[in-house]
């Protein structure tokens, strides 16, 4: 377990490429013989749909069962994708678990407690968090060793980063001493725009040396790939998106060794 990294991909602002990064970074790392588990902790189940289509919504079991049922293990629910990674899928049932977890004793540690027996099977465990600082995101932060913040370089997506960093500090101080923001992923970059260039400079000042050098450029292929239940590497392997996420994977291996 010593080499395993559990990475929560977070941003309370939606539409910033968080799920796109979770899916494609996971697949990219698997091409370097890394064992990867992707946990979909969002009731919208976008990561799960990206691999298995809308059939996940009719599946009777999901990550929800892992979180609320003491008798259900992670291994029972994991599904193998045809792109070389394991998925702990979500569906809409997860939305109903929020109140149950919020009101339960140690509800914020449910994921960490269940993840322990399988964590050592993987080099990287990625957790795709919902676009909110709710009980699911807290569960992810309690279970994680690292946080990757996904930020689109424009004004509004940057607004919530200060609140997120405060939340990470609170969780680190009270529940998870090893937690740290170890990466910031710049997504949907279009450096032809002045606001984009200015925002990148501001993000670099705010997060200092944890901003990844690899930037994810705007690429319509990244938007299209999930509708074909494929990663960018299977859908458009020669695209900018595939190149950018492969470069990001190499940088993650160098900086956040799993």
N, C-alpha and C positions, 0 to 999 in steps of 0.2 A: 504493500500500500504506500510505501514511502515515496515512490516516484509518481503516483497518481495525482493528477490535478483536476479539481472540480471547479469549473468556470461558470459563473452566472453571467449571462449576457443581459444587461439591464439598460433601460431608459424608460422613464414614466411617460414620455412623449411617444405616441404611436407613429407609425409610418416613417421610421428612420432607418429601416433596413436591418433591424435586429434579428428577425426570423430568417431573412435572407442570409445574414452572416452566420447564424447558428447552423443552418442547413449546409451551406457551401463550405464553410470552414471545417465542419465535421467531415465531410466527404473528402476535402482536400487533404486533411491530415491522414485519413485512412490510406491514401495513395503512397504515403511514406511508411507504410507498415505499422501505423499507430492504431491501437485498438480504441475505438471511440463509442461511447454511449451518449445519445442525445435524448434529454428529458424535456418533453413538451409540458410546461407548467402554465400554459395559457388556455383558458376555456374555449377560446376561438379555434384552437387546435391547428393553427396554420402550418407549423412544422410537420405535424402528423399528416395533414392533407397533402403537403408537398411530396411525400413519399408514397402514401397509400390511397390518395383520393378521398372523396367524400364518404366512402364506406366506413371511415373511422367513427362517424357520428351514429352509425347503427350498431357499432361494436358494443357488446354488453359490459366490457371491462376496460379499464383505462388507469391512468395514474391516480385518478380519484380513489379507486379501490385501495391502492397502495397507501394513500395518505390517511384514510378513515377506517380501514379494517385491519385490525392487528393480525388477523389470520392470513392476509394476502401478502406475498413477498414480491419484491421487484422482479425476480427471475420468472415468476408466473406470467407477468404482463409484458415483458420485453418482446418486441417483434424484430426480426431481422429484415433489413431492407436489402434490395438487390444491388445497392451501391456500396456495400461493404461495411455498413455501420449498424449498430443496434439502436432501436428507438423504444423509449418508454412513452407510448402515445397518450394523447389527451382526447377528450371530447366534451360536449356541453354539460355532461354530468358534473364536471369539475366545478362549475359555477355554483352548484348547490352545496358544495363542501366548504365554502368560505365561512359561513356562519358556524358550522360545526367545528371547524378548526379554531376559529377565533374564540369560541367559548369553551374550548376544551383545555384541560391541564397539559401544559407543554405542547400545545398545538403548533407552536413555531418551530419545534424540533422534529416534527413528524418525518420529513424527508430525510434529514440526517440520520435518524435512527434506522430507517429502512434501507438507506443506501449503503450503510457500513458493510454488510456482508458481500456486496458485489463490487464495491469501489476498487478493490485491488485487482479486479479482472481487466481493468481498462487503464490506458495511458492518460486519456482525457475523458472527462464527463462534462458535457456542455448542458447547461440548463437554460432553455429559452423562457425568459420571464414574461409575464403579462405587462402591458404598458400602464402600470399602476404600482404604487408602493403599498400593496395590500399583503394579506397573510401569505399568499403564494410567493411573492417576491421575498418576504422575510424568511420563509422556509428555505428558499434558494440561497440567500445570504448566510444563513446559519449553517447550511451544508457545504458551502463553497470554501475553497482555498483562495480563489482569485475572482475578481470582477472585471469583466470587459464592458466598458461603456460604449455603446454605439451612438454616434453623433453625426447628424447631417449638418454640414457647415453653413447654417443660416441662423437667423435670430431666434425664432421660436423654439427649435429643438434644443438650444443651449440654455433656455430659461430654467429647465428643471434639473440641470446638472448639479447645482449647488445643494438642492434638497436631497438629491441622491447621495452626494458625498457625505452629507450630515447623517443620513440614515445608515450608510456603511460604517461610519465612525461609531454610531450608537450600538449597532450590532457587534462590531469588533470589541468595544469596551465591555459589553454586557454578556454576550453569548458566544462569540467566536473570535478568540484572540489572534488566530492566524489569518483572518480575512484581510485582503488588501486589494485596492484598485491597481492592477498590474498591466492594464492595457486599455487604450482608447482607440476605437476603430472609426476612422473617418469614412462615411458612406455617402453615396450620391454626390460625389465631388464634381463640380464643374468650375474649374479655376479660371474660366473665361469671364466669370461674373465677379464684380468687385466685392459684393457681399460675401461671396464664398471665400475669396482670398482673405478678406478681413476677419471672417469668422475662424478660419484655420489658424491665423496668427493668434487670435484670442484664445482658442482652445489650447494651442501650444503653450501659451503663457500660463493658463490656468492649471493644466495638468502636467506641465513640465516634461520630464523625460519618459513618461509612460505612454505617450502618443505613438502609435505604430507608424513607421515610415511608409509602409504600404497603404495606399489610399484606394478606395473602391470608387471607380468612376461611374458616372451615370451610364447605364446600359439597358436598353429596353429588353434585351435577352434575359436579364435577371428578373424582370417582371413577368416575362412569358413562361419561364421554365416551370414554376409550380403548377400552372394549369395543365401541363403535360406530365405531372407527377415525376419530374426529373430534376436533378441538380443541374447547375449551369455546365458542369463537366460532361454530362451525358446529353444535354439538350443543345449546347452551343460551345463545344470544346475550344474553338478558335476565337471566341469572343474576348472583348476587353474584360468582361466580368470574370471569365475563367482564369485569365492571366492574373488579374488582381487578387483573386482569392487564393490562387496557388502561391503567389508571392507572400501574401499574408500568412499562409500556413508555414512557409519556410521561416518567416520571422518569429512566429509563435514558438516553433521548435527551438530556435536559438535563444529566445528570451524567457519563455515559460516552459521549461523542459518537462516533458512527461515521460 
